[in-house]
Amino acid sequence: MVNLNELANNFRFADLLAKQGSTKLFVQVKGTTTSEGMFGALPGRAQGLDILADELDAIALYALVQLTPDGPVIRFGHAQQVASLAAQRIAAYHGKLRHHLCITDFTYEATDLAEFVE
């Protein structure tokens, strides 16, 4: 696993590059401490990650981490799904929207990751 932020001084689209065999994953990590599990995620950045990953024959994922008193809740979503959800919520809100995603929008957990990326 490679921390892209160390290589590119806060890489714009992804935080991590992971590889196992021929499978490559670009992962953008988003964290929140809100009790509702709300995240900010701009559609353009998610689309950019998806395009970059496609060009490099990789899979583009978001890892959404909600820090709770009972421990972290971690869910995964494809960048394309993140971009679509965020764009829909921005279009439906007539003002400045700070949170674009909710942890409950995503069902895949770390234990599901192998089948999720295939």
NUMARTI-101121 format. One record per residue: x, z, y of N, C-alpha, C, CB in turn. Coordinates in steps of 0.1 Angstrom, whole numbers, padded with zeros to 4 digits, always signed. Atoms other than C-alpha are relative to their C-alpha. Glycine has a CB too. Layout:
XZYXZYXZYXZY;...
end
This chain:
+0008+0000-0012+0000+0000+0000+0009+0000+0012-0010+0012+0000;-0007+0001-0013+0012-0009+0035-0008+0005+0011+0005-0015+0002;+0007-0004-0012+0002+0009+0067+0004-0010+0011+0005+0015+0004;-0002+0011-0009-0002-0021+0090+0003+0005+0014-0012-0009+0000;-0002-0006-0014-0002+0002+0121+0015+0003+0002-0009+0012+0002;-0014-0003-0001+0034+0011+0114+0008-0013+0002+0005+0007-0012;-0007+0012-0001+0044-0025+0111-0003-0007+0014-0004-0010-0011;+0004+0008-0012+0025-0039+0141-0004+0009+0012-0011-0009-0004;+0003-0008-0011+0021-0009+0164-0015+0000+0003+0008-0003+0012;+0015-0001-0001-0017-0003+0159-0005-0015-0001-0004+0005+0014;+0005+0013+0004-0026-0036+0142-0015-0001+0004+0002-0003-0015;+0013+0001-0006-0058-0049+0158-0012+0000-0010-0001-0012+0008;+0011+0003+0009-0079-0058+0127-0001+0009-0012+0000-0014-0004;+0000-0008+0012-0069-0036+0098+0010+0011+0001+0002-0009-0013;-0010-0011+0001-0051-0003+0090+0009-0001-0012-0008+0013+0000;-0008+0000+0012-0040-0009+0055-0001-0014-0007-0006+0011-0010;+0000+0011+0009-0030-0037+0032+0004+0005-0014+0011-0011+0004;-0002-0005+0014-0033-0029-0005+0000-0012-0009-0011+0010-0005;-0001+0011+0009-0024-0051-0034+0001+0006-0014+0012-0009+0003;-0002-0003+0014-0029-0048-0072-0002-0013-0007-0011+0011-0005;+0000+0013+0007-0020-0078-0093-0002-0011+0011-0011-0001-0010;+0002+0011-0010-0033-0109-0074-0011+0004+0010-0004-0012-0007;+0010-0004-0010-0060-0089-0055+0006+0007+0012-0010+0010-0007;-0005-0005-0012-0052-0082-0019-0012+0005+0008+0008-0010+0008;+0010-0006-0008-0073-0059+0003+0005+0003+0014-0006+0012-0006;-0003-0004-0014-0072-0056+0041-0011+0011+0002-0001-0011+0011;+0010-0011-0002-0089-0022+0050+0001+0005+0014+0003+0011-0011;+0002-0006-0014-0101-0011+0084-0006+0014-0003-0009-0008+0010;+0005-0013+0002-0106+0027+0083-0006+0005+0013+0012+0010-0004;+0007-0006-0011-0132+0043+0105-0004+0014-0003-0013-0009+0004;+0003-0014+0003-0137+0080+0108-0010+0006+0010+0012+0009+0000;+0009-0006-0009-0164+0102+0123-0002+0015-0005-0014-0007+0000;+0004-0014+0003-0173+0139+0125-0014+0003+0004+0010+0009+0008;+0014-0002-0004-0209+0133+0137-0008+0004-0013-0006-0013+0006;+0008-0005+0011-0234+0151+0115-0009-0011-0006-0009+0012+0004;+0008+0011+0005-0254+0119+0112+0008-0011-0007-0008-0007+0012;-0009+0010+0006-0224+0099+0100+0000-0014+0007-0004-0003-0014;+0001+0012-0008-0225+0074+0129+0015-0005+0004-0008+0003+0012;-0013+0006-0002-0196+0050+0135-0001-0011+0011+0006-0006-0012;-0001+0011-0009-0186+0026+0163+0008-0011-0007+0007+0004+0013;-0007+0012+0006-0176-0009+0150-0004-0012+0007-0003-0001-0016;+0004+0012-0008-0175-0040+0171-0001-0012-0010+0011-0003+0011;+0002+0012+0009-0188-0072+0154+0012-0009+0000-0013-0007+0004;-0011+0009-0002-0160-0093+0168+0012+0004-0008+0004-0002+0014;-0012-0005+0008-0133-0072+0152-0002-0001-0015+0003+0015+0004;+0004+0001+0014-0151-0071+0119+0001-0015-0005-0014+0006-0003;+0000+0014+0003-0155-0109+0120+0015-0005-0001-0008-0008+0010;-0014+0004+0000-0118-0113+0129+0007+0005-0013+0007+0007+0012;-0006-0004+0013-0108-0092+0099-0004-0008-0012-0004+0015-0003;+0005+0009+0011-0130-0113+0076+0007-0013+0001-0015-0001+0002;-0007+0013-0002-0114-0145+0090+0014+0001-0005-0001-0005+0014;-0014-0003+0004-0079-0131+0086+0002+0001-0015+0006+0012+0007;-0001-0002+0014-0085-0120+0051-0002-0013-0008-0010+0011-0005;+0003+0013+0007-0100-0153+0041+0012-0010+0001-0013-0007+0007;-0012+0009-0002-0070-0172+0055+0011+0004-0009+0005+0000+0015;-0011-0005+0008-0047-0150+0035-0004+0003-0015+0006+0013+0006;+0005-0002+0013-0068-0151+0003-0001+0015-0004+0009-0008-0010;+0002-0014+0003-0077-0114+0005-0014+0004+0003+0010+0008+0010;+0014-0006-0002-0108-0092+0007+0001+0009+0012-0005+0007-0013;+0000-0008-0012-0117-0076+0040-0011+0011-0002-0004-0008+0012;+0009-0011+0002-0132-0041+0037+0001+0010+0012+0004+0008-0013;+0000-0012-0009-0142-0012+0059-0001+0012-0009-0011-0001+0011;+0001-0013+0006-0136+0023+0047-0006+0010+0010+0014+0006-0006;+0006-0008-0010-0160+0046+0065+0001+0015-0005-0015-0004+0002;-0003-0014+0005-0150+0083+0063-0008+0009+0010+0015+0003+0001;+0007-0010-0008-0174+0110+0075+0006+0014-0004-0016-0001-0003;-0006-0013+0003-0157+0144+0077-0011+0010+0002+0012+0003+0010;+0010-0010+0000-0182+0171+0068+0005+0014-0004-0012-0004-0009;-0005-0013+0004-0179+0209+0063+0002+0001-0015-0010+0010+0004;-0001-0001+0015-0183+0202+0025+0011-0010-0005-0013-0004-0006;-0010+0010+0003-0155+0176+0026-0003-0014+0004+0003+0000-0016;+0003+0014-0005-0152+0139+0033-0010-0008-0008+0013-0008+0001;+0008+0009+0006-0178+0114+0025+0005-0014+0003-0016+0001+0004;-0006+0013-0002-0163+0079+0020-0008-0011-0007+0015+0000-0006;+0007+0012+0004-0181+0046+0017+0007-0012+0004-0015+0000+0005;-0007+0012-0002-0169+0011+0016-0011-0011+0003+0009-0004-0011;+0008+0011-0002-0184-0021+0030+0008-0012+0003-0010+0002+0012;-0008+0012-0004-0173-0057+0034-0001-0002+0015-0007-0013-0008;-0001+0003-0015-0162-0067+0069-0012-0008+0005+0013-0006+0003;+0011+0009-0003-0189-0094+0069-0013+0008+0002-0002-0011-0010;+0012-0009-0001-0216-0068+0063+0001+0009+0012-0001+0009-0013;-0002-0009-0012-0202-0045+0090-0003-0008+0012+0014+0006+0000;+0003+0008-0012-0202-0074+0115-0014-0003+0002+0008-0013-0001;+0014+0004-0001-0237-0084+0107-0009+0012+0004-0005-0004-0014;+0007-0012-0004-0251-0048+0109+0002+0004+0015+0003+0012-0009;-0003-0003-0014-0233-0041+0142-0006-0009+0009+0016+0001+0001;+0005+0010-0009-0244-0073+0158-0015+0002+0001+0003-0014-0005;+0015-0003+0000-0281-0066+0148-0003+0012+0008-0005+0002-0015;+0003-0013-0007-0280-0031+0162+0003-0002+0015+0008+0011-0005;-0002+0003-0014-0264-0043+0195-0010-0009+0006+0014-0007+0001;+0010+0009-0005-0289-0071+0199-0014+0007+0002-0002-0012-0010;+0013-0008-0001-0318-0046+0193+0000+0011+0011-0003+0005-0014;-0002-0011-0009-0305-0021+0218+0002-0005+0014+0011+0010-0004;-0002+0005-0013-0309-0027+0255+0007+0010+0009-0014-0004+0007;-0008-0010-0007-0281-0006+0269+0014+0000-0007-0006+0014+0000;-0013-0001+0006-0246+0004+0259-0001+0009-0013+0010+0007+0010;+0001-0007+0013-0246+0013+0222+0014+0004-0005-0006-0010-0010;-0013-0006+0004-0218+0036+0211+0002+0000-0015+0001+0014+0005;-0001+0000+0015-0226+0038+0174-0007-0012-0006-0006+0013-0006;+0006+0013+0006-0232+0006+0154-0003+0002-0015+0010-0011+0002;+0002-0002+0015-0232+0019+0118-0003+0014-0004+0013-0005-0007;+0002-0013+0006-0243+0048+0097+0005+0001-0014-0016+0004+0001;-0006-0001+0013-0227+0061+0066-0010-0004-0011+0005+0015-0003;+0010+0003+0010-0260+0057+0048-0003-0015-0001-0013+0007+0003;+0001+0015+0001-0258+0019+0055+0008-0005-0012+0005-0007+0012;-0009+0005+0010-0232+0017+0027-0001+0009-0012+0014+0000+0005;+0002-0007+0012-0235+0027-0009+0013+0001-0009-0011-0006-0008;-0012+0000+0009-0201+0019-0025+0010+0011+0003+0007-0013+0002;-0009-0011-0001-0178+0048-0031+0013-0004-0007-0005+0013-0007;-0013+0004+0006-0142+0049-0043-0001-0003-0015+0010+0012+0003;+0002+0002+0014-0153+0051-0079-0006-0014-0003-0008+0010-0006;+0007+0013+0002-0172+0018-0074+0010-0011+0005-0013-0001+0008;-0008+0010-0007-0143+0000-0056+0005-0011-0009+0012+0007+0006;-0005+0011+0009-0130-0020-0086-0011-0010-0002+0004+0006-0014;+0010+0010+0002-0163-0036-0093-0005-0006+0014-0012+0006-0007;+0004+0004-0014-0171-0039-0055+0009-0012+0005+0001+0011+0010;-0009+0010-0005-0140-0061-0048+0001-0012-0009+0013+0006+0002;-0001+0011+0009-0144-0084-0078-0009-0011+0003-0002+0004-0014;
end
